[in-house]
Amino acid sequence: QVQLVESGGGLVQAGGSLRLSCAASGRTFTRYAMGWFRQAPGKEREFVSAISWSGGSTYYADSVKGRFTISRDNAKNTVYLQMNSLKPEDTAVYYCAASPSWSITRQPYDYWGQGTQVTVSS
């Protein structure tokens, strides 16, 4: 089992920044690729970004590329999502997830956090 707890969400004006954190506990953190997903009201959960177990590989959805940065600190069992130049369309609940294999789709992600709300006002 891996337990994931997100934090760092909140209300921010368009153009602002937030940094989300996801603290992991349980099984060895470095065994897992980590991903961030988001779900806006009335929409399906969508992929945002992923990072490999070592941090050497990252991937971003086109909608956030150049604005968001994913990183991880394996010594702290934590993954981060730095979000800059936020837009109202970034408003969603953001979830972190752990996968035993590298993926940009939901299916291999076995463990999920409870989510943190990000609201961007125009």
DSSP file (Angstrom, degrees, kcal/mol; ACC not computed):
  #  RESIDUE AA STRUCTURE BP1 BP2  ACC     N-H-->O    O-->H-N    N-H-->O    O-->H-N    TCO  KAPPA ALPHA  PHI   PSI    X-CA   Y-CA   Z-CA
    1    1 A Q              0   0    0      0, 0.0    26,-2.0     0, 0.0     2,-0.4   0.000 360.0 360.0 360.0 142.1    0.0    0.0    0.0
    2    2 A V  E     -A   26   0A   0     24,-0.2     2,-0.5    96,-0.1    24,-0.2  -0.997 360.0-154.2-124.6 128.3    1.1    3.6   -0.7
    3    3 A Q  E     -A   25   0A   0     22,-2.9    22,-2.0    -2,-0.4     2,-0.4  -0.884  11.5-167.3-103.2 133.6   -0.7    6.4    1.0
    4    4 A L  E     -A   24   0A   0     -2,-0.5   110,-0.5   108,-0.4     2,-0.5  -0.967   7.6-174.4-124.1 133.1   -0.6    9.8   -0.8
    5    5 A V  E     -A   23   0A   0     18,-2.0    18,-2.5    -2,-0.4     2,-0.2  -0.967  10.3-156.8-131.0 117.1   -1.6   13.1    0.7
    6    6 A E  E     +A   22   0A   0     -2,-0.5     2,-0.3    16,-0.2    16,-0.2  -0.572  17.7 165.7 -89.2 153.8   -1.8   16.3   -1.5
    7    7 A S  E     +A   21   0A   0     14,-2.2    14,-2.7    -2,-0.2   109,-0.1  -0.965  40.0  69.3-154.4 166.9   -1.4   19.8   -0.2
    8    8 A G        +     0   0    0     -2,-0.3    11,-0.3     1,-0.3    14,-0.0   0.363  60.7 133.1 104.9  -5.0   -0.9   23.3   -1.5
    9    9 A G        +     0   0    0     12,-0.1     2,-0.3     9,-0.1    -1,-0.3  -0.180  22.7 121.0 -71.1 172.2   -4.1   24.0   -3.3
   10   10 A G  E     -d  118   0B   0    107,-0.8   109,-2.8   106,-0.1     2,-0.5  -0.989  60.0 -50.6 164.8-166.7   -6.0   27.2   -3.0
   11   11 A L  E     +d  119   0B   0     -2,-0.3     2,-0.3   107,-0.2   109,-0.2  -0.878  53.5 165.1-104.0 130.3   -7.5   30.3   -4.6
   12   12 A V  E     -d  120   0B   0    107,-2.6   109,-2.5    -2,-0.5     2,-0.1  -0.984  34.9-111.2-143.1 151.3   -5.2   32.3   -6.9
   13   13 A Q  E >   -d  121   0B   0     -2,-0.3     3,-2.3   107,-0.2    73,-0.2  -0.462  51.2 -81.7 -78.4 155.4   -5.7   35.0   -9.5
   14   14 A A  T 3  S+     0   0    0    107,-2.4    73,-0.2     1,-0.3    -1,-0.1  -0.298 120.4  29.9 -55.1 137.5   -5.1   34.3  -13.1
   15   15 A G  T 3  S+     0   0    0     71,-3.1    70,-0.6     1,-0.3    -1,-0.3   0.257  99.7 115.1  92.3 -11.2   -1.4   34.7  -13.8
   16   16 A G    <   -     0   0    0     -3,-2.3    70,-2.3    70,-0.2     2,-0.3  -0.082  57.5-122.5 -83.2-174.5   -0.4   33.6  -10.3
   17   17 A S        +     0   0    0     67,-0.2     2,-0.3    68,-0.2    67,-0.2  -0.932  20.9 179.2-132.9 152.2    1.4   30.5   -9.1
   18   18 A L  E     - B   0  83A   0     65,-2.1    65,-3.3    -2,-0.3     2,-0.5  -0.978  16.9-146.0-143.4 153.1    0.9   27.6   -6.7
   19   19 A R  E     - B   0  82A   0    -11,-0.3     2,-0.3    -2,-0.3    63,-0.2  -0.975  14.3-158.1-122.7 118.8    3.0   24.7   -5.7
   20   20 A L  E     - B   0  81A   0     61,-2.7    61,-2.2    -2,-0.5     2,-0.3  -0.699   6.6-161.7 -90.2 144.9    1.3   21.4   -5.0
   21   21 A S  E     -AB   7  80A   0    -14,-2.7   -14,-2.2    -2,-0.3     2,-0.4  -0.935   8.0-164.5-123.4 150.6    3.0   18.8   -2.9
   22   22 A C  E     -AB   6  79A   0     57,-2.0    57,-2.0    -2,-0.3     2,-0.5  -0.929   8.8-159.6-136.5 110.8    2.2   15.1   -2.5
   23   23 A A  E     -AB   5  78A   0    -18,-2.5   -18,-2.0    -2,-0.4     2,-0.4  -0.779  10.2-158.3 -94.1 131.1    3.7   13.2    0.4
   24   24 A A  E     +A    4   0A   0     53,-3.0     2,-0.3    -2,-0.5   -20,-0.2  -0.835  14.2 172.5-111.3 145.5    3.9    9.5    0.1
   25   25 A S  E     +A    3   0A   0    -22,-2.0   -22,-2.9    -2,-0.4     2,-0.5  -0.956  45.4  42.8-142.4 162.7    4.2    6.8    2.8
   26   26 A G  E    S+A    2   0A   0     -2,-0.3   -24,-0.2   -24,-0.2     3,-0.2  -0.907  96.3  33.8 108.1-127.2    4.1    3.1    2.8
   27   27 A R  S    S-     0   0    0    -26,-2.0   -24,-0.1    -2,-0.5     2,-0.1  -0.130 108.9 -61.7 -66.4 165.1    5.9    1.1    0.2
   28   28 A T    >   -     0   0    0      1,-0.2     3,-1.6     2,-0.1     4,-0.2  -0.234  44.8-150.7 -55.4 118.0    9.2    2.3   -1.2
   29   29 A F  G >  S+     0   0    0      1,-0.3     3,-1.9    -3,-0.2    -1,-0.2   0.848  91.1  63.1 -59.8 -37.5    8.5    5.6   -3.0
   30   30 A T  G 3  S+     0   0    0      1,-0.3    -1,-0.3    44,-0.1    -2,-0.1   0.561  88.6  70.8 -72.7  -5.4   11.3    5.1   -5.5
   31   31 A R  G <  S+     0   0    0     -3,-1.6     2,-0.4     2,-0.0    -1,-0.3   0.631  93.9  72.8 -77.4 -11.8    9.6    2.0   -6.9
   32   32 A Y    <   -     0   0    0     -3,-1.9     2,-0.3    -4,-0.2    70,-0.1  -0.847  69.5-140.7-117.3 137.4    6.9    4.2   -8.4
   33   33 A A  E     -E   99   0B   0     66,-2.7    66,-2.9    -2,-0.4     2,-0.4  -0.630  33.9-141.8 -73.6 149.6    6.5    6.6  -11.2
   34   34 A M  E     -EF  98  51B   0     17,-2.4    17,-2.7    -2,-0.3     2,-0.3  -0.917  19.3-174.6-121.8 145.2    4.3    9.5  -10.0
   35   35 A G  E     -EF  97  50B   0     62,-2.6    62,-2.2    -2,-0.4     2,-0.4  -0.942  18.2-142.5-135.5 157.3    1.7   11.5  -11.9
   36   36 A W  E     +EF  96  49B   0     13,-3.1    12,-2.6    -2,-0.3    13,-1.7  -0.978  23.6 175.3-116.7 134.9   -0.6   14.4  -11.4
   37   37 A F  E     -EF  95  47B   0     58,-2.9    58,-2.9    -2,-0.4     2,-0.3  -0.859  10.8-156.0-128.3 164.7   -4.1   14.4  -12.7
   38   38 A R  E     -EF  94  46B   0      8,-2.4     8,-3.3    -2,-0.3     2,-0.4  -0.990   5.9-160.4-144.1 154.6   -7.0   16.9  -12.5
   39   39 A Q  E     -E   93   0B   0     54,-2.1    54,-2.3    -2,-0.3     6,-0.2  -0.950   6.9-162.6-139.7 116.6  -10.7   16.8  -12.6
   40   40 A A    >   -     0   0    0      4,-0.4     3,-2.3    -2,-0.4    52,-0.1  -0.589  45.8 -75.5 -90.4 157.7  -12.9   19.9  -13.3
   41   41 A P  T 3  S+     0   0    0      0, 0.0    -1,-0.1     0, 0.0     3,-0.1  -0.287 118.5   6.6 -56.2 130.3  -16.6   19.9  -12.5
   42   42 A G  T 3  S+     0   0    0      1,-0.3     2,-0.3    -3,-0.1    -2,-0.0   0.512 113.5 100.6  77.4   4.5  -18.6   17.9  -15.0
   43   43 A K  S <  S-     0   0    0     -3,-2.3    -1,-0.3     1,-0.0     2,-0.1  -0.803  75.6-102.1-120.9 162.9  -15.4   16.7  -16.8
   44   44 A E        -     0   0    0     -2,-0.3    -4,-0.4     1,-0.1     2,-0.2  -0.418  47.4 -92.0 -76.9 156.8  -13.4   13.5  -16.8
   45   45 A R        -     0   0    0     -6,-0.2     2,-0.3    -2,-0.1    -6,-0.2  -0.519  51.5-162.0 -67.6 133.4  -10.2   13.2  -14.8
   46   46 A E  E     -F   38   0B   0     -8,-3.3    -8,-2.4    -2,-0.2     2,-0.1  -0.892  20.3-104.7-125.0 151.8   -7.3   14.1  -17.1
   47   47 A F  E     +F   37   0B   0     -2,-0.3   -10,-0.2   -10,-0.2     3,-0.1  -0.450  35.0 169.2 -69.6 140.0   -3.6   13.6  -17.1
   48   48 A V  E     -     0   0B   0    -12,-2.6    13,-2.6     1,-0.4     2,-0.3   0.699  58.6 -24.8-115.3 -52.8   -1.5   16.6  -16.3
   49   49 A S  E     -FG  36  60B   0    -13,-1.7   -13,-3.1    11,-0.2    -1,-0.4  -0.991  48.8-159.4-163.1 156.5    2.1   15.4  -15.8
   50   50 A A  E     -FG  35  59B   0      9,-2.0     9,-1.9    -2,-0.3     2,-0.4  -0.979   2.0-163.3-142.8 155.8    4.2   12.4  -14.8
   51   51 A I  E     -FG  34  58B   0    -17,-2.7   -17,-2.4    -2,-0.3     7,-0.2  -0.999  23.4-118.8-140.9 140.0    7.7   11.8  -13.6
   52   52 A S    >   -     0   0    0      5,-2.5     3,-0.6    -2,-0.4   -20,-0.1  -0.158  37.8 -97.3 -72.1 170.9    9.8    8.6  -13.6
   53   53 A W  T 3  S+     0   0    0      1,-0.3   -21,-0.1   -22,-0.1    -1,-0.1   0.845 126.1  40.7 -60.7 -33.7   11.0    7.0  -10.4
   54   54 A S  T 3  S-     0   0    0     20,-0.0    -1,-0.3     3,-0.0    20,-0.1   0.642 109.1-120.3 -87.3 -15.1   14.4    8.6  -10.7
   55   55 A G  S <  S+     0   0    0     -3,-0.6    -2,-0.1     2,-0.2    17,-0.1   0.422  83.2 116.6  87.2  -1.6   13.1   12.0  -11.8
   56   56 A G        +     0   0    0      1,-0.1     2,-0.4    -5,-0.1    -3,-0.0   0.713  69.6  48.0 -75.9 -19.8   15.0   11.6  -15.1
   57   57 A S        +     0   0    0      2,-0.0    -5,-2.5     0, 0.0     2,-0.3  -0.974  63.7 172.6-125.0 136.0   12.0   11.6  -17.3
   58   58 A T  E     -G   51   0B   0     -2,-0.4     2,-0.3    -7,-0.2    -7,-0.2  -0.938   8.4-168.6-135.4 160.0    9.0   13.9  -17.2
   59   59 A Y  E     -G   50   0B   0     -9,-1.9    -9,-2.0    -2,-0.3     2,-0.4  -0.994   3.8-164.2-150.4 145.3    6.0   14.4  -19.4
   60   60 A Y  E     -G   49   0B   0     -2,-0.3   -11,-0.2   -11,-0.2     2,-0.1  -0.963  25.9-112.8-132.5 146.4    3.3   17.1  -19.6
   61   61 A A    >>  -     0   0    0    -13,-2.6     3,-1.6    -2,-0.4     4,-1.2  -0.472  37.1-115.8 -66.3 149.4   -0.1   17.5  -21.2
   62   62 A D  T 34 S+     0   0    0      1,-0.3     3,-0.2     2,-0.2    -1,-0.1   0.834 112.6  64.6 -58.1 -32.5    0.0   20.1  -24.0
   63   63 A S  T 34 S+     0   0    0      1,-0.2    -1,-0.3     3,-0.0   -15,-0.0   0.701 114.6  28.6 -67.6 -19.0   -2.3   22.3  -22.0
   64   64 A V  T X> S+     0   0    0     -3,-1.6     3,-2.4   -16,-0.2     4,-2.2   0.464  85.3 128.1-119.1  -5.2    0.2   22.8  -19.2
   65   65 A K  T 3< S+     0   0    0     -4,-1.2     4,-0.1     1,-0.3   -16,-0.0  -0.283  80.0  16.3 -58.6 133.0    3.5   22.5  -21.0
   66   66 A G  T 34 S+     0   0    0      2,-0.4    -1,-0.3     1,-0.1     3,-0.1   0.267 125.5  59.2  87.7 -11.8    5.8   25.4  -20.4
   67   67 A R  T <4 S+     0   0    0     -3,-2.4    17,-2.0     1,-0.2     2,-0.3   0.690  97.8  53.8-116.0 -33.6    3.8   26.5  -17.3
   68   68 A F  E  <  -C   83   0A   0     -4,-2.2    -2,-0.4    15,-0.2     2,-0.4  -0.789  60.0-165.5-107.1 148.1    3.9   23.5  -15.0
   69   69 A T  E     -C   82   0A   0     13,-2.4    13,-3.1    -2,-0.3     2,-0.4  -0.990   5.0-157.2-134.5 126.2    6.9   21.7  -13.7
   70   70 A I  E     +C   81   0A   0     -2,-0.4     2,-0.3    11,-0.2    11,-0.2  -0.799  22.1 159.5 -99.3 143.5    6.9   18.3  -12.0
   71   71 A S  E     -C   80   0A   0      9,-1.7     9,-3.2    -2,-0.4     2,-0.3  -0.960  20.8-150.6-152.3 167.0    9.7   17.2   -9.6
   72   72 A R  E     -C   79   0A   0     -2,-0.3     2,-0.5     7,-0.3     7,-0.2  -0.995  10.3-154.7-144.3 150.7   10.3   14.8   -6.9
   73   73 A D  E >>> -C   78   0A   0      5,-3.0     5,-1.8    -2,-0.3     3,-1.1  -0.909  10.0-172.2-123.0  98.9   12.5   14.5   -3.8
   74   74 A N  T 345S+     0   0    0     -2,-0.5     3,-0.3     1,-0.3   -45,-0.1   0.769  84.0  61.4 -67.9 -24.6   13.0   10.8   -3.1
   75   75 A A  T 345S+     0   0    0      1,-0.2    -1,-0.3    -3,-0.1    -2,-0.0   0.802 114.3  35.9 -68.3 -27.4   14.7   11.6    0.2
   76   76 A K  T <45S-     0   0    0     -3,-1.1    -1,-0.2     2,-0.2    -2,-0.2   0.373 105.5-126.6-104.6   2.0   11.5   13.2    1.4
   77   77 A N  T  <5 +     0   0    0     -4,-0.6   -53,-3.0    -3,-0.3     2,-0.4   0.911  68.0 129.4  52.8  45.5    9.1   10.9   -0.4
   78   78 A T  E   < -BC  23  73A   0     -5,-1.8    -5,-3.0   -55,-0.2     2,-0.4  -0.983  45.5-161.6-136.4 141.0    7.4   13.9   -2.0
   79   79 A V  E     -BC  22  72A   0    -57,-2.0   -57,-2.0    -2,-0.4     2,-0.3  -0.939  16.6-158.1-118.5 146.5    6.5   14.9   -5.5
   80   80 A Y  E     -BC  21  71A   0     -9,-3.2    -9,-1.7    -2,-0.4     2,-0.4  -0.846  15.3-159.5-123.8 155.7    5.7   18.5   -6.4
   81   81 A L  E     -BC  20  70A   0    -61,-2.2   -61,-2.7    -2,-0.3     2,-0.6  -0.882  11.6-161.3-134.9 105.4    3.9   20.3   -9.1
   82   82 A Q  E     -BC  19  69A   0    -13,-3.1   -13,-2.4    -2,-0.4     2,-0.6  -0.767  10.7-165.7 -85.8 123.2    4.9   23.9   -9.6
   83   83 A M  E     +BC  18  68A   0    -65,-3.3   -65,-2.1    -2,-0.6     2,-0.3  -0.944  11.2 173.5-118.3 115.3    2.2   25.7  -11.5
   84   84 A N        +     0   0    0    -17,-2.0   -67,-0.2    -2,-0.6   -68,-0.2  -0.742  59.6  23.7-115.1 164.1    2.9   29.1  -13.0
   85   85 A S  S    S-     0   0    0    -70,-0.6    -1,-0.2    -2,-0.3   -68,-0.2   0.902  84.7-160.1  49.3  48.4    0.9   31.5  -15.2
   86   86 A L        -     0   0    0    -70,-2.3   -71,-3.1    -3,-0.2   -70,-0.2  -0.254   7.7-158.3 -65.4 146.4   -2.3   29.9  -14.0
   87   87 A K    >   -     0   0    0    -73,-0.2     3,-2.3   -72,-0.1     4,-0.3  -0.848  31.5-110.6-121.0 156.1   -5.4   30.3  -16.1
   88   88 A P  G >  S+     0   0    0      0, 0.0     3,-1.8     0, 0.0    32,-0.4   0.842 117.3  63.5 -55.1 -32.4   -9.1   30.0  -15.0
   89   89 A E  G 3  S+     0   0    0      1,-0.3   -49,-0.0   -49,-0.0    -3,-0.0   0.574  88.6  69.4 -71.8  -7.0   -9.3   26.7  -17.1
   90   90 A D  G <  S+     0   0    0     -3,-2.3    -1,-0.3     2,-0.0     2,-0.2   0.532  70.7 121.3 -81.9  -6.8   -6.7   25.2  -14.7
   91   91 A T    <   +     0   0    0     -3,-1.8     2,-0.3    -4,-0.3    28,-0.2  -0.398  40.5 105.5 -61.1 124.8   -9.4   25.2  -12.0
   92   92 A A  E    S- H   0 118B   0     26,-2.0    26,-2.7    -2,-0.2     2,-0.6  -0.969  76.4 -79.6-178.2 170.7   -9.9   21.6  -10.9
   93   93 A V  E     -EH  39 117B   0    -54,-2.3   -54,-2.1    -2,-0.3     2,-0.5  -0.868  48.6-146.2 -88.3 128.5   -9.3   19.2   -8.1
   94   94 A Y  E     -EH  38 116B   0     22,-3.1    22,-2.0    -2,-0.6     2,-0.4  -0.842  15.7-170.2-103.7 131.8   -5.7   18.0   -8.5
   95   95 A Y  E     -E   37   0B   0    -58,-2.9   -58,-2.9    -2,-0.5     2,-0.3  -0.937  12.0-149.7-120.1 139.6   -4.8   14.4   -7.6
   96   96 A C  E     -E   36   0B   0     -2,-0.4    17,-2.2   -60,-0.2     2,-0.3  -0.804  21.5-175.9-100.9 155.9   -1.4   12.7   -7.3
   97   97 A A  E     -EI  35 112B   0    -62,-2.2   -62,-2.6    -2,-0.3     2,-0.4  -0.983  19.1-135.2-149.9 154.9   -1.1    9.1   -8.1
   98   98 A A  E     -EI  34 111B   0     13,-2.1    12,-1.6    -2,-0.3    13,-1.5  -0.940  18.6-174.9-119.0 136.7    1.6    6.3   -8.0
   99   99 A S  E     -E   33   0B   0    -66,-2.9   -66,-2.7    -2,-0.4    10,-0.2  -0.986  28.6-141.5-130.9 139.4    2.2    3.8  -10.7
  100  100 A P  S    S+     0   0    0      0, 0.0     2,-0.3     0, 0.0     9,-0.1   0.617  92.7  39.1 -72.4 -10.1    4.6    0.8  -10.8
  101  101 A S  S    S-     0   0    0      7,-0.2     2,-0.2   -68,-0.1   -68,-0.1  -0.957  99.3 -90.2-137.4 157.3    5.3    1.6  -14.4
  102  102 A W        +     0   0    0     -2,-0.3     2,-0.3   -70,-0.1   -50,-0.1  -0.454  61.0 149.8 -65.4 129.5    5.8    4.7  -16.5
  103  103 A S        -     0   0    0     -2,-0.2   -52,-0.1   -69,-0.1    -4,-0.0  -0.987  47.0-160.5-161.8 150.5    2.5    5.9  -17.9
  104  104 A I  S    S+     0   0    0     -2,-0.3     2,-0.3   -54,-0.1   -57,-0.2   0.153  79.0  78.4-115.8  14.6    0.6    9.0  -19.0
  105  105 A T  S    S-     0   0    0      1,-0.1     4,-0.3   -59,-0.1   -59,-0.1  -0.811  84.9-118.3-117.4 164.3   -2.8    7.3  -18.7
  106  106 A R  S >  S+     0   0    0     -2,-0.3     3,-1.8     1,-0.2    -1,-0.1   0.809  92.0  82.7 -69.8 -30.7   -4.9    6.5  -15.7
  107  107 A Q  T 3  S+     0   0    0      1,-0.3    -1,-0.2    -8,-0.0    -4,-0.0   0.815  90.3  43.5 -56.4 -45.8   -4.9    2.8  -15.9
  108  108 A P  T 3  S+     0   0    0      0, 0.0     2,-0.8     0, 0.0    -1,-0.3   0.621  85.8 104.9 -76.7  -7.0   -1.6    1.8  -14.3
  109  109 A Y    <   +     0   0    0     -3,-1.8   -10,-0.3    -4,-0.3   -75,-0.0  -0.611  43.2 173.9 -79.3 111.7   -1.9    4.2  -11.4
  110  110 A D        +     0   0    0    -12,-1.6     2,-0.4    -2,-0.8    -1,-0.2   0.772  58.5  50.3 -89.0 -29.0   -2.8    2.1   -8.5
  111  111 A Y  E     -I   98   0B   0    -13,-1.5   -13,-2.1  -110,-0.0     2,-0.3  -0.927  63.0-176.4-122.8 137.3   -2.7    4.6   -5.6
  112  112 A W  E     -I   97   0B   0     -2,-0.4  -108,-0.4   -15,-0.2   -15,-0.2  -0.958  18.8-132.1-132.9 146.2   -4.4    7.9   -5.5
  113  113 A G        -     0   0    0    -17,-2.2  -108,-0.2    -2,-0.3     3,-0.1  -0.261  35.1-104.0 -82.8-178.9   -4.5   10.8   -3.0
  114  114 A Q        -     0   0    0   -110,-0.5  -109,-0.1     1,-0.2   -19,-0.1   0.612  62.6-116.8 -85.7 -12.3   -7.7   12.5   -1.9
  115  115 A G        -     0   0    0    -19,-0.1     2,-0.4     1,-0.1   -20,-0.2   0.097  15.6-124.2  94.7 152.9   -7.1   15.6   -4.1
  116  116 A T  E     - H   0  94B   0    -22,-2.0   -22,-3.1  -109,-0.1     2,-0.3  -1.000  25.0-120.0-135.9 135.4   -6.6   19.2   -3.5
  117  117 A Q  E     - H   0  93B   0     -2,-0.4  -107,-0.8   -24,-0.2     2,-0.5  -0.563  23.7-171.7 -80.8 131.6   -8.7   22.0   -4.9
  118  118 A V  E     -dH  10  92B   0    -26,-2.7   -26,-2.0    -2,-0.3     2,-0.5  -0.992   4.8-176.4-119.9 124.0   -7.1   24.6   -7.2
  119  119 A T  E     -d   11   0B   0   -109,-2.8  -107,-2.6    -2,-0.5     2,-0.6  -0.983   6.5-167.0-124.7 124.2   -9.3   27.6   -8.1
  120  120 A V  E     -d   12   0B   0     -2,-0.5     2,-0.3   -32,-0.4  -107,-0.2  -0.943  10.7-153.6-113.9 118.5   -8.1   30.3  -10.5
  121  121 A S  E      d   13   0B   0   -109,-2.5  -107,-2.4    -2,-0.6    -2,-0.0  -0.643 360.0 360.0 -92.7 148.2  -10.1   33.5  -10.7
  122  122 A S              0   0    0     -2,-0.3    -1,-0.1  -109,-0.2  -109,-0.1   0.447 360.0 360.0 -91.1 360.0  -10.2   35.7  -13.7
